[in-house]
């Protein structure tokens, strides 16, 4: 037990000090270029769509995982059966050397609809909300995947803030909600609690090891 706890503690310390990269995005209508104002097929206003996304690049830069949660976009075509304007059609990551928060760029990796680039292997998952409109997404951009490019080729753009995640709908084929991908720092409380807990486990194991040592023969 002591060896296991100590190994866990050392691995977390090493991992937190490594070169892993955390990124995030806040998606909304205003970030699109041009900004979007969602309406129903009859022209009536519909609720603003929005979402959040988190990204993780491993220390060897061989993959990038993501999770995203979006609201007020029909992710499976059945959440708002009387309106097709909010139906999700495609979802991608866009990037390029000229991309800024107010300019558009090419699709470099698609994970929903077309193009679909999460293929080697396909790690994509999508879970519609049990109630309400929207859903949760996750996927993994592997090293060789990409839309006429690769993760390795796009990492400089991603790390420099020249990339964004984009969800496209029937009404807005160019994108209904967009979030620029920026650097994110994990909550320090999470690391502190995890390290404290593992340190406590290692300490308890160490004390038990001392008390359980067999007594030497007289």
N, C-alpha and C positions, 0 to 999 in steps of 0.2 A: 504493500500500500504506500509506503514511504517513497519508494522508487517511482511509482506511478504518479503520485501527487507532485513530487519534485520535477519530474519530467514535464508534466502539464504546466507547471509554473514557469519553467525555463522556456518552454515552447511559446507560451503567451508573451513573455517578456521579449523573446527574440522576434516574434511576429509583430508586436506593437512597435518595435524599433526598426523593422525592416522597411522595404521600399514599396509596400502596398499603397495603392492610391485610391482614395475615396472621392467620388464626385456626386453631384446632385443637380436636379433641375426642377424648377417650378413652372408648370404649364398653365397657360391661360389664353384667352382670346386676344388680349391686347398685345401679346408678344408675337403674334403672327404678322407677316409683312405681305399685304396690308392687314391691319387688325380686322377681326371678324366680329360680326353681330349676329348670333344665331337666331333663326326664325323657323317656324313650322312651314309646311308646304302651303298653308293658307295665308302665310305672311304674318301670322301672330308671333309675338316674341316667345322664345323658349328660354328656359333657364340657362345662364352662362355655364359653359363647360370649363373644366379645370382639372388639375391633377398634380401629382408629384412623382419624381423618379429618383432612384439612387443607383449608383454605379460603383463597381469595384474592379480594379485592375490588379492582378497578382504581381508579386515582387519580380517575377521573371518576365513580365509583360507578354505572357503567352495567351491570355484570354481576358475578356471583360464581361462580367455579369451585370445584369440590371434587374430591377424590379420597378414597376410603375403601377399607380392606382389612378384611374381617371373617373370623373363624375359627369353625368348628364350627356354622355354619348352612348348610344345603343350599341353595345359591343357584339351582340349576336343577332340583331335584326328582329328580335321579338320582345324587347323590353318596352318599346313604344310602338305597338302594332298599327296605330293610326297615323303615324308620321314617319316618313323615310328620310327626312332631311338630316336627322342626327345619326343615321346608320354609319358605323365605322366601316371604312373601305380598305384603308392601308395604314401602316404605321412603320416609321423608319427612323434611323439616325442619319442626319445630314451633316456634312463637314466639308471643309475646303480651306485653302490658304487665304481666301478673300472673305470668308464668312465673318460677320459681326452680328451683334444682337439685333441689328436692324436690316440686315441683308440676307438673302437666301443663298442656299448652296445645294449641291447635288446629293442625291441619295447615295450613301456609302455602305449601308447595311440595313436590309429590310427584315422585319420579324413578324409582320402580319400583312396578309394580302400579297400584293406584288410591288416590287420584286421580293421574293422570299429568299433570304440568304442565310438563315439559321438552319443549316442543312447538314453539316459534317461534324458532329451529328446534330439532329434537330433537338434542341434543348428547350424549345418554347413551350410555355404554358399560359393559358388564359382562363380566368375564373370569373364569370359574370356574377354580379351581386345577386344574392338570393332575393332581395327586395330593393326597389329603386333602380336607377339607371346608371350603368357604368360597370367597371370590373377591375380586376387585378391581373397584371402581366408579369412574366419573368422570362429571361432568356440568357444565352451565353454566346458572345461573339468570339469564336475560336480563331486561331491565328491565321488560317488560310481562307477564312470566309470573307465575303465582301461583294459589293455590287461593282464589279470591274476594278476592284482594289482589294486591299487586305487590311487587317487590323494593324499590322506593323507599319504600313504606309500611312495610316490615318492617326496613329497615336500622337505624332507631333501636333496635329490640328486639335485633337481632343484635349490634350494637356494644356494647350495654349488658349483654350476658350473659344476655339473656332469650330464649334460643333453644337448641334441641337437635336432634340428628340421631337418628333412631329406626328400627330395623329390626324388623319384625313377622314372626312366624312362625305356623304352624298352631296350635301349642300356646298361644302368647301373642299373641292378636289385638291387644292393646293395646300390644305392644312387648316384644321379648325382650332386646334390648340397646339402650342409650341412652348418648349422650355429650353433655354440655353444651358448647356452643360458646363458647370463651374466646379471649382475645387470645393470639397467639403471636408470638415474635420469631425471625426467621430466624437460623440459626447464623452468628455473625460470621465464623467461619473461612471459610465459603463465599464471602462477599463479599470478604474479604481476599485469598483466593487468586485469585478472578476479577479483581479490580482489579490485583493484582500481575502476573498473567499478561498482561493487556491493556497495562499500563504497559510491560512488557518488550518486547512486540511493537511498541509505538509507538516505544520507544527504539531498537530495532534498525532499524526502518524509517527513522528519522531519520538514523542514522549511515550507512546505505546510501545515502540520498539525497544526503548530503554527499560521499561518496566517488565517487558516480557522476556528479557534475556535470561537464559537458564543459569541457575546458580552453579558455580564450580564446585566440584567435589572437595570435601575437606582433605 
